[in-house]
Structures are given as structure tokens and as C-alpha cells.
Amino acid sequence: MELPDVQSSLPEVRINLTRVGVKNVQKLVEVARSGKRPVVFISKFDVFVDLPGSLKGANLSRNFEVIDDVLQQAIDGDVNEIEELCSAVARKLLDRHEYAERTEVRMRSQFMVRRETPVSETSCHEVVNVHARAVAQRNDGNPIIRKSIGAEVTGMTACPCAQNIMKDHALHVLENLGVEEDKIEAFLEEVPMATHNQRGRGFLCIEIDDDQHISLEKIIKILKDSMSARIYELLKRGDESYVVMEAHKNPRFVEDCVREMARKVIAQFHDLPGDSVVTIKQTNEESIHQHNAYAERKATIAELVSEMDEGTL
């Protein structure tokens, strides 16, 4: 006896649904690299399709089948980027869910990045959080696909405001000790003053057309270089001195971090189409307050370029 297809039956309430699917599907993802070992990502997928009001449910098992098919392609070397992987899943979902007009794939991953400390060159690892997404829209047999790639990393920031207060205090102390003005100036130029610090969490994501390419490594570098200093899991004494000095020589507010990221995005990815969407977020976990500082900007490349051009006039 053949069982009825319940998903294809009519629902009692016939309204369209924007997203139907599965969340937090855990997979180990290997992405091939030419001449190198594959990159391994510990990943979670959210996979959705839209559902017309004429169907009671979506066949969710197809989502799992599509993910496994595309992951096998990646292992075989046919997929070279995680955002490309998301695009491939989104495209195949349209083939498997013939009733869907729109599919969406989100991927949240962790992978280990190998780094060397700045002075002793000690090898250490850090975990980078990676975000990828793809949306496919049906379009007469040739789907329109937009994909995005982004990362979240941690770094260190030093507060400019408190540092100015400490610099003014040091200036008066040195004057009262009879130190000559030129020596005070030289000292303050060489030795940055104390200030309070934050652990910063920067997020940068760029949405592009399916035929565009963005280097994940470049995104991670922009994030790290937009805070006061990089941080490392393991530090020798020389490394620790370097990191602290670097941060205090380069104090930045949370707003400064976001604006610096935007500047670096335009410099690094100026060839991207103007409708590419940039999302930047920075959260600084305060050391002398119980709250966190936060700043954000979302804009197209064209909007950012226009604003920066106006600011240079």
C-alpha cells in the first residue's frame, strides 16, 4: 500500500511561508586548495526554501541530500571557496524543490589559523569564526544568486580619551620635576601613556554577485589591522612588550575601528561592483565599565566611496 504524500496536501491555512527548512546542521567541510592541504571547517548550516500556500510542507530530507552532494564535490576538489559551496547548495535546492522561488543557505564555521608571534616568532593557533551565505532566486532557468563571505576576529583596543588624560598628568609631573620641555616632548613621543584596554571583536562581511571573488584571508587581515593591536594565544616576554606598546601607540575608539575597516575595504576591494554590500560591526568589551561599546555600518561600496570622496574635499 502506497502511503500518501502528506507534504503535498493542502494546508488548512493557505498562506505562503518565507522560510521553511532546517537549522544547525553540523558538518565537517573540506575545501580544496591548489598545491596545499585542504582547509577544514567545523560548520553549521541553516538551509531554507520558500513554500507556497498550496503545499502543507517542504520535503526537508532533500536539504540534507543537497548538502551532502555538494560537500562531496568539495572533497573531490570541485569547490574552492565556502561561499561557492553555499552558492552550489542554494542552486541545487531550486532543482530539488521545484515549487520554491527562493532558497537560502547560511554557514557558520570555525577553523584554525596558524600564526607566528611578532618578536619571538613562536608558532601558535587561533580560532577564526567564518560566516558565509547564499541566496538563489528563480529566474527563467538561470537563477540570480547573491553570496557573501565574512569573518569575526578578536583583537585589542586602547582608549584614546583616557590616554590623553594620563598624558596630561605625566606632562605636569615631569614639569614639576624640572625636566626640560624638549626632553618631555621626546619622552612622550617615544613612550605611549597608559590607558584602559578592551578586547575587541570585529565583524566584516561582503555580499557580492555569484561570479565575483573575495579572499577570506584579506577579510581577516583587514579586521586584525583595524584595531589597536593583534592578539595571540601564546606570548613570550618580547612579544608581550611588543603587543602592549603597539596597542598604546595606536589608540582607537570603537568608531575608529569601523571607519578604518571601511577605508581598508575600499582600498583592498575597489574593483568590486558598486552594489556590493559591506557590513561592518565592532564590539569592544570594556575593562573599566560593565557595558560594551558598539559601532556598525552597512552600505554599498558605491556609498562608501562617495562618502570618502566627499570627506577628502
C-alpha positions in Angstrom: 0.0 0.0 0.0 1.5 3.3 -1.1 1.4 6.0 1.6 0.1 9.4 0.8 2.5 12.4 0.3 1.4 14.5 3.2 3.7 17.4 2.4 2.0 17.8 -1.0 -1.5 18.0 0.5 -3.4 21.3 1.0 -2.8 23.1 4.4 -5.8 24.3 6.4 -4.4 27.8 6.4 -3.3 28.6 2.8 -0.6 31.3 3.2 2.9 31.4 1.7 5.8 30.9 4.1 9.0 32.9 3.6 11.4 30.3 5.1 11.0 26.6 5.7 13.9 24.4 6.3 16.5 23.1 8.8 18.9 24.9 11.2 22.1 23.9 12.8 23.0 21.0 10.6 26.6 20.1 11.6 29.1 19.1 9.0 32.8 18.9 8.6 33.7 20.8 5.4 36.9 20.3 3.4 37.6 23.0 0.8 40.4 22.1 -1.7 43.4 24.4 -2.3 45.8 24.2 -5.2 49.1 22.8 -4.1 48.2 22.8 -0.4 46.3 20.7 2.1 42.5 21.3 2.1 41.1 23.8 4.6 38.9 22.1 7.2 35.9 24.0 8.6 33.8 22.8 11.5 30.4 24.1 10.2 26.8 24.6 10.9 24.3 25.1 8.1 20.9 26.7 8.0 19.0 25.8 4.8 15.7 27.3 3.7 13.2 27.4 0.9 10.1 29.4 0.5 6.8 27.5 0.5 3.6 28.3 -1.5 0.3 28.3 0.3 -0.8 25.3 -1.7 1.6 22.9 0.0 1.3 21.7 3.6 5.1 21.1 4.0 8.5 21.0 2.3 10.4 17.8 1.8 13.2 18.6 4.2 15.2 15.4 3.5 16.2 16.9 0.2 18.1 19.6 2.1 20.3 17.1 3.7 20.9 15.3 0.4 21.9 18.5 -1.3 24.4 19.5 1.4 26.0 16.0 1.3 26.2 16.1 -2.5 27.9 19.5 -2.6 30.3 18.6 0.3 31.4 15.6 -1.7 32.1 17.9 -4.6 34.3 20.0 -2.3 36.2 16.9 -1.2 36.7 15.9 -4.8 38.2 19.4 -5.5 35.3 20.9 -7.4 34.6 23.6 -4.8 37.3 26.1 -3.8 35.6 28.6 -1.5 33.0 28.2 1.2 30.8 30.9 -0.2 30.9 29.0 -3.5 29.8 25.9 -1.6 26.8 27.9 -0.3 26.0 29.0 -3.8 26.1 25.5 -5.1 23.8 24.3 -2.3 21.4 27.2 -3.0 21.3 26.5 -6.7 20.7 22.7 -6.2 17.9 23.4 -3.7 16.0 25.1 -6.5 16.4 22.0 -8.6 15.2 19.7 -5.8 12.4 21.9 -4.6 10.5 22.7 -7.9 7.8 24.7 -6.1 10.3 27.1 -4.5 11.1 30.5 -5.9 13.8 31.4 -3.4 16.4 29.4 -1.5 18.8 30.5 1.2 21.9 28.9 2.8 23.8 30.2 5.8 27.0 28.7 7.0 28.8 29.4 10.3 32.2 27.8 10.6 35.3 27.7 12.8 38.7 26.9 11.5 42.2 27.1 13.0 44.6 29.6 11.6 48.3 29.2 12.3 50.2 32.4 13.3 53.6 33.5 14.4 54.1 35.9 17.3 55.7 39.3 16.3 59.1 39.1 18.1 60.0 35.5 19.1 58.2 34.1 16.0 56.6 31.4 18.2 54.1 29.3 16.4 50.5 29.4 17.8 47.0 28.8 16.6 43.8 30.8 16.8 40.2 30.1 16.0 38.5 32.3 13.4 34.7 32.4 13.1 33.7 32.5 9.4 30.3 33.4 8.0 29.0 32.6 4.5 25.6 32.9 2.9 24.0 32.5 -0.5 20.5 33.4 -1.8 19.2 32.0 -5.1 16.1 33.5 -6.8 14.5 31.6 -9.6 14.8 33.4 -13.0 13.6 31.6 -16.1 16.1 28.7 -15.7 19.0 30.9 -14.9 18.9 31.7 -11.1 20.1 35.0 -9.7 22.5 34.3 -6.9 24.0 36.6 -4.4 26.6 35.3 -1.9 28.5 36.7 1.0 31.7 35.9 2.9 32.7 37.3 6.2 34.7 36.7 9.4 34.8 37.7 13.1 38.1 38.0 14.9 39.3 39.3 18.2 41.9 42.0 18.8 42.9 44.6 21.3 42.0 48.3 21.5 43.3 51.1 23.7 41.2 54.1 24.7 42.4 57.5 23.2 40.4 59.6 25.7 41.9 58.0 28.9 45.3 58.1 27.3 45.1 61.9 26.8 44.2 62.3 30.5 47.2 60.2 31.5 49.5 62.1 29.1 48.4 65.4 30.6 49.1 64.1 34.1 52.6 62.8 33.1 53.4 66.2 31.5 52.7 68.1 34.7 54.6 65.6 36.8 57.7 65.9 34.5 57.5 69.7 34.5 57.3 69.7 38.4 60.4 67.5 38.4 62.3 70.1 36.4 62.6 68.1 33.2 63.3 70.3 30.2 60.5 70.8 27.7 62.3 69.2 24.7 63.1 66.1 26.8 59.5 65.8 27.9 58.3 66.0 24.3 60.9 63.4 23.2 59.9 61.1 26.1 56.2 61.3 25.4 56.8 60.8 21.7 58.7 57.6 22.4 56.8 56.1 25.4 52.9 56.0 25.0 51.0 56.7 28.1 48.8 54.2 30.0 45.1 53.8 29.2 42.4 51.3 29.7 42.0 48.5 27.2 39.3 46.4 25.6 39.1 43.1 23.8 37.6 44.0 20.5 35.5 41.7 18.3 35.4 42.9 14.7 33.0 41.6 12.1 33.3 42.2 8.4 31.0 40.6 5.7 30.8 41.5 2.0 27.9 40.5 -0.3 28.7 40.1 -4.0 27.3 38.6 -7.2 27.9 34.9 -7.7 30.7 35.4 -10.3 32.8 37.7 -8.0 35.6 36.5 -5.7 36.8 37.8 -2.3 39.7 36.4 -0.4 38.8 35.3 3.1 42.4 35.9 4.2 42.2 39.5 3.1 39.0 40.0 5.1 40.7 38.5 8.2 43.7 40.8 7.7 41.5 43.9 7.4 39.8 43.0 10.7 43.0 42.4 12.6 44.7 45.6 11.3 41.8 47.8 12.1 42.1 47.5 15.9 44.9 48.9 18.1 46.9 45.6 18.0 46.7 42.0 17.2 46.5 39.4 20.0 48.0 35.9 20.2 47.3 32.8 22.1 50.9 32.4 23.2 53.3 35.3 24.0 56.9 35.4 25.1 58.1 38.4 27.1 59.3 40.2 24.0 56.1 39.5 22.2 54.0 40.8 25.2 56.0 44.0 25.3 55.5 44.5 21.5 51.8 43.9 21.7 51.2 46.3 24.6 53.4 49.0 23.0 51.7 48.6 19.6 48.2 49.0 21.1 49.1 52.1 23.1 50.8 53.7 20.2 47.7 53.1 18.1 44.7 54.0 20.4 41.3 53.7 18.8 37.7 54.2 19.7 35.1 51.6 18.6 34.0 54.1 16.0 37.6 54.3 14.7 37.8 50.6 14.2 34.7 50.5 12.0 35.8 53.5 9.9 39.3 52.0 9.5 37.7 48.8 8.3 35.6 50.7 5.7 38.7 52.5 4.5 40.7 49.3 4.1 37.8 47.6 2.3 37.7 50.4 -0.3 41.5 50.2 -0.7 41.6 46.4 -1.0 38.4 45.7 -2.9 38.0 48.9 -5.1 37.4 46.8 -8.2 34.1 45.3 -6.8 30.8 46.4 -8.3 29.2 49.4 -6.6 26.2 47.4 -5.5 28.4 45.0 -3.3 27.1 45.3 0.2 29.6 45.8 3.1 28.5 45.1 6.7 30.9 46.1 9.5 30.5 45.7 13.2 32.8 46.3 16.1 32.2 45.4 19.8 34.6 46.4 22.5 34.4 44.7 25.8 35.2 47.4 28.3 37.7 46.9 31.1 36.6 49.8 33.4 32.8 49.7 32.6 30.3 46.9 32.9 28.9 47.7 29.4 30.4 47.2 26.0 31.0 49.8 23.3 29.5 49.1 19.8 29.5 50.6 16.3 28.2 49.4 13.0 27.9 50.4 9.3 26.1 48.7 6.4 26.5 50.3 3.0 27.2 49.5 -0.6 30.7 50.0 -2.0 29.4 52.9 -4.1 28.0 54.7 -1.0 31.3 54.3 1.0 33.4 55.6 -1.9 31.1 58.6 -2.3 31.2 59.5 1.4 35.0 59.1 1.5 35.4 61.3 -1.6 33.3 64.0 0.0 35.4 63.7 3.2 38.6 64.5 1.3 37.3 67.7 -0.3 
